[in-house]
Amino acid sequence: MSFKVGIDPGLVNSGTGKSDTNSYELVIAGGGPAALSAAIYAARYGIRHVVIESWKPGGQAALTAEIENYPGFSSIVGSDLTNAMKKQALEAGAVFQTETVENTTEENGKILVRTDSAKYTTDYLIIATGAAPATLGVSGEEKYYGRGVSFCATCDAPFFRDKKAIVVGGGDSAVKEALHLTHVVSELGLVHRRDKLRAEPYLAKKLVEHEKVTTYWNSHLIEVTGDDQGVTGVILDTPDGKKQIDTDGVFLYVGTIPATEPFASLVELDKNKAVVTSGIVGTSNPRVFAAGDVTNNGFRQVVTAVSEGARASAAVFELLEN
Ligand SMILES: Cc1cc2nc3c(=O)[nH]c(=O)nc-3n(C[C@H](O)[C@H](O)[C@H](O)COP(=O)(O)OP(=O)(O)OC[C@H]3O[C@@H](n4cnc5c(N)ncnc54)[C@H](O)[C@@H]3O)c2cc1C
């Protein structure tokens, strides 16, 4: 099985859509499924808008080898799905800028969006900046990041062909990415802090029964060890005491942190830094809507992200019409 990951070069932002005034009816912050869906609807509604997406076109979904639960496709490479969404948005007339939103404020009844290279004013804002991987905060994790420690098996699996790897986590992402790794590695360890996986039972069973997989239940990774070349092993805290396991790679799927820092002064966030929503895409600020993994809506999937993105643009259209 072979996977291709990445943005279609034909879909790279031209950056020509910026209006002279940088003043819009709607700014959509983000570039994943939620933002792409919001962009399709905003363009079709004729809303004067710009989508500001940063370094990760297609978002987390584009870094996923295989998506098997998005209606209409029994299996699709994540980046193929997000590239198709972006193509559809561009065809509908959506305007994209490759910039990072750094901060947002409200001034004179408008929202001011500052990016790493420009300023925008807008009547309405959709926050669709998704989430970034959480870390364990253990010794060696940061030191060996990119030299054996990874958050993306889909991206890095080829470096571990016929080598040993460890996956930490028990949710859908951990299990899916672990299954992807079984295609290339010689041995795979699965470390989970509970005695049962949270992932979809069908995928969990497939992984646990895989001949290459050894499970470490009720266990915590407490240190990543290595040398000049990179990772050489991990130390686990298991019910039988500390264990040193030899490995070449460590893949971490221990949750995500919503990318909400630039919006902290504009909307209410919960204790996990997710945007608190009401009525699915509304926020504590009537000029701001939120969609996808950045919200506290809970079910973090492509299908929910695109649905919320669409609802957010529809809500803005209704307000502009009134
Ligand atoms: C390994 C893995 C496997 C998965 N498998 C599946 C699956 O099989 N099926 C499924 O339905 N879901 C799956 N998911 C979940 C799915 O990918 C997410 O739910 C979905 O991508 C969320 O979309 P989003 O648009 O809300 O956020 P994201 O996909 O996180 O996109 C956020 C975007 O915002 C951009 N951004 C962030 N900060 C800024 C900023 N300050 N300024 C501008 N842009 C910014 C990022 O660059 C990114 O492009 C998986 C996730 C992972 C990690």
The ligand as an SDF file (V2000), in Angstrom:
LIG
                    3D

 53 58  0  0  0  0  0  0  0  0999 V2000
   -3.6140   11.1870   13.1400 C   0  0  0  0  0  0  0  0  0  0  0  0
   -5.0020   11.6660   12.9400 C   0  0  0  0  0  0  0  0  0  0  0  0
   -5.9240   10.8470   12.2940 C   0  0  0  0  0  0  0  0  0  0  0  0
   -7.2390   11.2880   12.1120 C   0  0  0  0  0  0  0  0  0  0  0  0
   -8.1220   10.4710   11.4580 N   0  0  0  0  0  0  0  0  0  0  0  0
   -9.3960   10.8980   11.2350 C   0  0  0  0  0  0  0  0  0  0  0  0
  -10.3400   10.0900   10.5110 C   0  0  0  0  0  0  0  0  0  0  0  0
  -10.0280    8.9920   10.0730 O   0  0  0  0  0  0  0  0  0  0  0  0
  -11.5920   10.5950   10.3110 N   0  0  0  0  0  0  0  0  0  0  0  0
  -11.9720   11.8160   10.7670 C   0  0  0  0  0  0  0  0  0  0  0  0
  -13.1180   12.2220   10.5200 O   0  0  0  0  0  0  0  0  0  0  0  0
  -11.1180   12.5910   11.4560 N   0  0  0  0  0  0  0  0  0  0  0  0
   -9.8420   12.1680   11.7040 C   0  0  0  0  0  0  0  0  0  0  0  0
   -8.9670   12.9450   12.4180 N   0  0  0  0  0  0  0  0  0  0  0  0
   -9.4680   14.2240   12.9780 C   0  0  0  0  0  0  0  0  0  0  0  0
   -9.5580   15.2890   11.8960 C   0  0  0  0  0  0  0  0  0  0  0  0
   -8.3440   15.3630   11.1830 O   0  0  0  0  0  0  0  0  0  0  0  0
   -9.8960   16.6270   12.5560 C   0  0  0  0  0  0  0  0  0  0  0  0
  -11.0820   16.4930   13.2970 O   0  0  0  0  0  0  0  0  0  0  0  0
  -10.0880   17.7170   11.5100 C   0  0  0  0  0  0  0  0  0  0  0  0
   -8.9380   17.8750   10.7090 O   0  0  0  0  0  0  0  0  0  0  0  0
  -10.4260   19.0410   12.1970 C   0  0  0  0  0  0  0  0  0  0  0  0
  -10.5100   20.0440   11.2330 O   0  0  0  0  0  0  0  0  0  0  0  0
  -10.3410   21.5830   11.6130 P   0  0  0  0  0  0  0  0  0  0  0  0
  -10.4700   22.3210   10.3360 O   0  0  0  0  0  0  0  0  0  0  0  0
  -11.2640   21.9140   12.7160 O   0  0  0  0  0  0  0  0  0  0  0  0
   -8.8840   21.7320   12.2330 O   0  0  0  0  0  0  0  0  0  0  0  0
   -7.4100   21.3100   11.6880 P   0  0  0  0  0  0  0  0  0  0  0  0
   -7.5140   20.1360   10.7970 O   0  0  0  0  0  0  0  0  0  0  0  0
   -6.5890   21.2090   12.9240 O   0  0  0  0  0  0  0  0  0  0  0  0
   -6.9560   22.5520   10.8340 O   0  0  0  0  0  0  0  0  0  0  0  0
   -6.6130   23.7690   11.4190 C   0  0  0  0  0  0  0  0  0  0  0  0
   -5.9350   24.6450   10.4000 C   0  0  0  0  0  0  0  0  0  0  0  0
   -5.7700   25.9580   10.9450 O   0  0  0  0  0  0  0  0  0  0  0  0
   -4.4660   26.4260   10.6670 C   0  0  0  0  0  0  0  0  0  0  0  0
   -4.0850   27.3610   11.7250 N   0  0  0  0  0  0  0  0  0  0  0  0
   -3.7950   27.0950   13.0320 C   0  0  0  0  0  0  0  0  0  0  0  0
   -3.4790   28.2210   13.7040 N   0  0  0  0  0  0  0  0  0  0  0  0
   -3.5540   29.2290   12.7850 C   0  0  0  0  0  0  0  0  0  0  0  0
   -3.3290   30.6390   12.8580 C   0  0  0  0  0  0  0  0  0  0  0  0
   -2.9730   31.2390   13.9960 N   0  0  0  0  0  0  0  0  0  0  0  0
   -3.4900   31.3780   11.7250 N   0  0  0  0  0  0  0  0  0  0  0  0
   -3.8770   30.7930   10.5650 C   0  0  0  0  0  0  0  0  0  0  0  0
   -4.1030   29.4680   10.4380 N   0  0  0  0  0  0  0  0  0  0  0  0
   -3.9440   28.6880   11.5370 C   0  0  0  0  0  0  0  0  0  0  0  0
   -3.6020   25.1690   10.6330 C   0  0  0  0  0  0  0  0  0  0  0  0
   -2.4240   25.3800    9.8870 O   0  0  0  0  0  0  0  0  0  0  0  0
   -4.5510   24.1910    9.9580 C   0  0  0  0  0  0  0  0  0  0  0  0
   -4.4720   24.3070    8.5550 O   0  0  0  0  0  0  0  0  0  0  0  0
   -7.6350   12.5520   12.5930 C   0  0  0  0  0  0  0  0  0  0  0  0
   -6.7050   13.3790   13.2400 C   0  0  0  0  0  0  0  0  0  0  0  0
   -5.4040   12.9490   13.4120 C   0  0  0  0  0  0  0  0  0  0  0  0
   -4.4100   13.8420   14.1110 C   0  0  0  0  0  0  0  0  0  0  0  0
  1  2  1  0
  2  3  1  0
  2 52  2  0
  3  4  2  0
  4  5  1  0
  4 50  1  0
  5  6  2  0
  6  7  1  0
  6 13  1  0
  7  8  2  0
  7  9  1  0
  9 10  1  0
 10 11  2  0
 10 12  1  0
 12 13  2  0
 13 14  1  0
 14 15  1  0
 14 50  1  0
 15 16  1  0
 16 17  1  0
 16 18  1  0
 18 19  1  0
 18 20  1  0
 20 21  1  0
 20 22  1  0
 22 23  1  0
 23 24  1  0
 24 25  2  0
 24 26  1  0
 24 27  1  0
 27 28  1  0
 28 29  2  0
 28 30  1  0
 28 31  1  0
 31 32  1  0
 32 33  1  0
 33 34  1  0
 33 48  1  0
 34 35  1  0
 35 36  1  0
 35 46  1  0
 36 37  1  0
 36 45  1  0
 37 38  2  0
 38 39  1  0
 39 40  1  0
 39 45  2  0
 40 41  1  0
 40 42  2  0
 42 43  1  0
 43 44  2  0
 44 45  1  0
 46 47  1  0
 46 48  1  0
 48 49  1  0
 50 51  2  0
 51 52  1  0
 52 53  1  0
M  END
$$$$
